[in-house]
């Protein structure tokens, strides 16, 4: 089946569902509407994790092809309404119920909220088990608190300034050990491309994917001028993102199709590449702020399922039921990654060693402990797992399999 056909079918389904959800009781009998949505939800609920992620992306792209307005906003709710991303990205599991009822009107919403929708109500409560059911019924929300949008824009700019200062006096032909076959000039050009690409997407509110090679770079002829070129592009990105509405819809390569996706995305990528530059120039990476590094780990885990060259290897890892635990020695934060269903679920817990998303009392299959910044660089394979800064427990093969499958 062609990509064009898949996109067309997804758009048709999203528009049909949205028309049903937004219809008045006089136009569509609520009982009939509920049955339609239940049957559709039941069918989509049988999809594997990788297919649900793919369909979520198609729904989002279909929505962003529409002009701004109420219809586009309703289309953007379709994925959440059917719970396509439930349990895939460490999100609170009450999103399924909220998505199914938030956009509904009249008798249809009343029936869903009152428990008269039969199979759907059963799936919302009875079908969930253990920790997930507790979180749905208790109304717990995620522990994470996002940094204000302008502050993240400023942090992204400051990290680029640090990168530029690191490489400015160095030989552009210096090899970068953590990026095989790259020199500092290659690394700087790549990071500058990321900033110009992100600035273009935010400024134009792109509704579909834009390739980096299609964005004007104005790259200097002399690699020695790359650091200043990079800094100028970072200034433009920060200014554009700071002035933009963080809630404005825009295509993104990850889980969140809004402007707010890009400042942290650019910040975290810059921090990893700053470590690349420091390792190339000085042989050691500088310390990372634990809170920022923790948010970067969240960002990596939350968006990894949407990156095809990660999602595909993970789908064939054949380690269903295995649990990988990442423990931060400096903050006490713990990330629990549970593999299964062609993907993984994850959670961050700042309070104890179990992790909210893990089965209560379950022991991890494998664990690794280090400071938060070191864990981030391990996930990005900037540090080898054998480095003495890491303490291991359990099945080391699981960690190695995970790192091989999630290599960027």
Protein Blocks (a to p, Z undefined) as FASTA:
>chain_A
ZZklmmmmmmmmmmmmmmmmmpcfklpcfklmmmmmmmmmmmmmmpcfklmmmmmmmmmm
mmmmpccdjklmmmmmmmmmnommgoklopafklmmmmmmmmpghjllmmmmnopnommm
mmmmmmpghjlmmmmmnopacfbdcddfklmmmmmmmmmmmmmmmmmmpcfklccfklgh
iafklmmmmmmmmmmmmmmmmmnopabdcdfklpcfkpafblklmmmmmmmmmmmmmmmm
mmpcfkbccddfblblcfklmmmmmmmmmmmmmmmmmmmmnopacdddfklmmmmmmmmm
mmmmmmmklmmmmmmnopghiacddddfknopacdddeeehiacddddfkbmnopmbceh
iacfbdcdddfklmmmmmnopacfklmkbccehjfklmmmmmmmmpZZ
